[in-house]
Amino acid sequence: MNAAEIHVEVAPELALFVPHARRTGAHLLAVDGVSTLGHVVESLGVPLTEVGALVVDGREVPVSHIPAAGESVRVAAVVRPQRVPGAPLRFLLDVHLGTLARRMRLLGIDTAYESTDIGDPALAARSAAERRVLLSRDRGLLRRRELWAGGFVYSTRPDDQLRDVLGRFAPELKPWTRCTACNGLLTKATKEQVADQLESGTERSYDVFAQCVECGRAYWKGAHHERLETVVERALAEFGT
């Protein structure tokens, strides 16, 4: 007895997740009459975190829909900007996204980051416990059921990664308010309060400082400030409100 088949068409934005032969147009796919449409879509390689509407024969259905023989399915990408339930909007990045994490913190976005690999189960559990959007390039990690919310990071270049995240989630930007090392909030500090972290040249040359309320790290407009300012100005020009 032949397996039942459905027609599946994947949005162009999701083409990179599926085999080349299925990247354009609708294609036949065998179904067993038991598996959910969400499971079928994931079997194609598409993380559900990247899926917007699932449209079957012209009507939107949930991921729990059981596809029947002959149905036509259109898999859409998430609508941007994507609204995540709950507030405030917070993020968790995996071990491979350190540069992106620092840039998001530079922009004042609440961004947790594990500098060591704590494993997929622990990351997914933290995402759920703290209600953070987990960002990763690991498709397997994004398929874990316990995630609060997630997003695939499409590029390997930090500039493009940041632009993608800002465009997708539209987080509020508050530059220079978070510690890039630990994500803690910054507060104004006197030179005397941070003196033990300053070399003699820095102490003579700068008078304006900030300090992290969590880890105590001191900040000032040093040699790297111009480069960081470029990152901030570009983000504000394109995504600021």
C-alpha positions in Angstrom: 0.0 0.0 0.0 1.5 3.4 -1.0 2.1 6.1 1.6 -0.2 9.1 1.6 1.4 12.2 0.1 1.0 16.0 0.5 2.3 18.9 -1.4 4.7 21.1 0.6 6.1 24.5 -0.5 8.6 26.3 1.7 9.0 30.0 1.8 12.2 31.3 0.0 13.5 32.7 3.3 13.6 29.1 4.7 15.2 27.5 1.6 18.6 27.2 3.2 17.2 24.6 5.7 15.8 22.2 3.1 17.5 20.0 0.5 18.3 21.7 -2.8 15.6 19.7 -4.6 12.9 21.1 -2.4 14.0 24.8 -2.4 11.6 26.1 -5.1 8.0 25.3 -5.8 5.8 22.6 -4.2 7.0 19.0 -3.8 5.4 15.7 -2.8 6.1 14.4 0.6 5.0 11.2 2.2 3.1 11.4 5.5 2.0 8.6 7.9 -1.3 10.0 9.1 0.0 10.2 12.6 2.8 12.8 12.8 1.9 16.4 13.3 2.6 19.0 10.6 5.2 20.5 13.0 7.1 17.2 13.0 6.8 17.0 9.2 8.3 20.5 8.8 11.1 19.7 11.2 11.8 16.5 9.3 12.6 18.7 6.3 15.2 20.5 8.3 13.3 23.7 9.2 13.4 24.7 12.9 9.9 25.7 14.1 11.4 28.9 15.6 11.8 30.1 12.0 8.2 29.2 10.9 5.4 31.8 10.7 2.1 30.6 9.4 1.4 27.1 8.3 -1.3 27.3 5.6 -3.1 24.1 4.5 -5.4 24.4 1.4 -5.7 28.1 2.0 -6.4 28.1 5.8 -3.9 28.6 8.6 -3.5 25.6 10.9 -1.5 25.0 14.1 1.7 22.9 14.3 -0.4 20.1 15.9 -2.4 19.6 12.6 -2.2 16.1 11.3 -1.8 16.4 7.5 -4.0 14.2 5.3 -3.4 12.8 1.8 -3.7 15.4 -0.9 -3.3 18.5 1.2 -1.3 21.4 0.0 0.9 23.0 2.6 2.7 26.3 2.5 5.3 27.0 5.1 5.8 30.7 5.7 8.7 32.4 7.5 8.2 34.5 10.7 6.8 37.9 10.2 9.3 40.7 11.0 9.4 42.4 13.4 8.6 39.2 15.4 6.6 39.8 18.5 7.6 37.5 21.4 5.0 36.9 24.1 5.9 38.2 27.5 8.0 41.2 28.6 10.6 42.4 28.8 12.3 41.1 25.7 15.5 39.3 26.8 18.0 37.1 25.0 20.3 34.1 25.6 23.2 33.3 23.2 25.1 30.1 22.9 28.8 29.7 23.2 29.6 30.5 19.6 28.0 34.0 19.5 30.3 35.9 21.9 30.9 38.9 19.6 27.2 39.2 18.9 26.5 39.1 22.6 29.0 41.9 23.4 27.5 44.1 20.7 24.0 43.5 21.9 25.0 44.5 25.4 26.8 47.5 24.0 23.4 48.6 22.7 21.8 48.0 26.1 19.9 44.8 25.2 19.5 42.3 28.1 21.7 39.5 26.7 22.8 36.5 28.7 25.8 34.5 27.3 27.6 31.4 28.3 31.3 31.6 27.5 31.7 27.9 28.1 29.6 25.1 26.5 27.1 24.1 29.2 25.2 21.8 26.8 22.0 22.0 24.9 19.7 20.8 27.7 21.0 23.5 30.1 20.7 26.3 27.6 17.2 25.3 26.7 16.3 25.0 30.4 17.7 28.5 31.1 15.8 29.9 28.1 12.5 28.6 29.6 13.3 29.5 33.3 14.3 33.1 32.5 12.0 33.5 29.5 14.8 34.4 27.2 14.9 34.2 23.4 17.7 31.7 22.6 19.8 32.6 19.6 21.9 30.0 17.9 23.2 28.6 14.7 22.6 25.1 16.0 19.4 23.8 14.4 19.2 20.8 16.8 19.3 23.2 19.8 16.5 25.2 18.4 14.3 22.1 18.1 14.3 21.4 21.8 10.7 21.5 23.1 11.5 23.3 26.4 12.7 26.5 24.7 10.8 29.6 25.7 11.5 31.1 22.3 14.3 31.0 19.8 15.8 32.3 16.6 18.3 31.0 14.1 21.3 33.3 13.5 21.6 33.2 9.7 25.1 34.8 9.2 28.6 34.0 10.5 29.6 37.7 10.3 28.9 39.7 13.5 27.8 42.9 11.6 25.2 40.9 9.7 24.2 38.9 12.8 23.5 42.1 14.7 21.5 43.6 11.8 19.5 40.4 11.5 18.6 40.2 15.2 17.7 43.9 15.4 15.5 43.7 12.3 13.8 40.5 13.5 13.0 41.3 17.1 13.2 45.1 17.2 14.5 45.3 20.8 14.6 48.7 22.5 18.1 50.2 22.2 19.8 51.8 25.2 23.4 52.2 24.3 26.2 52.4 26.9 23.9 51.1 29.8 25.1 47.5 30.1 28.4 45.8 30.9 29.7 44.1 27.8 31.5 41.6 30.1 28.7 40.4 32.3 25.4 42.1 31.1 25.0 44.0 34.4 23.8 47.6 34.4 26.2 50.5 34.4 26.2 53.5 36.7 28.2 56.7 36.8 31.4 56.4 38.9 34.0 58.8 40.1 37.7 58.4 39.3 38.3 57.6 42.9 35.8 54.7 42.8 37.6 53.0 39.9 41.1 54.1 40.6 42.3 50.6 41.4 41.5 49.6 37.8 43.3 52.5 36.1 46.8 52.7 34.8 48.6 56.0 35.4 48.1 57.2 31.8 44.4 56.5 31.9 44.0 58.2 35.3 45.7 61.3 33.9 43.8 61.4 30.6 40.1 60.6 31.5 37.7 62.0 34.0 34.3 60.4 33.0 33.8 56.8 34.1 31.0 54.2 34.5 31.0 51.1 36.6 29.1 47.8 36.4 26.9 47.3 39.5 27.3 43.5 39.2 31.0 42.8 38.5 32.5 46.2 39.3 34.2 46.6 35.9 35.1 50.2 35.0 34.4 51.9 31.7 35.7 55.0 30.0 36.1 56.4 26.5 39.4 54.8 25.7 41.2 53.7 22.6 38.5 51.5 21.4 35.6 53.9 21.9 35.6 55.2 18.3 35.1 51.7 16.9 32.3 51.0 19.4 30.7 54.3 18.7 30.5 53.3 15.0 28.6 50.1 15.9 26.2 52.1 18.1 25.6 54.9 15.6 25.0 52.5 12.7 22.4 50.5 14.8 20.6 53.7 16.0 20.5 55.1 12.5 18.9 51.9 11.1 16.9 50.6 14.0 16.6 53.3 16.6 13.2 54.8 17.5 
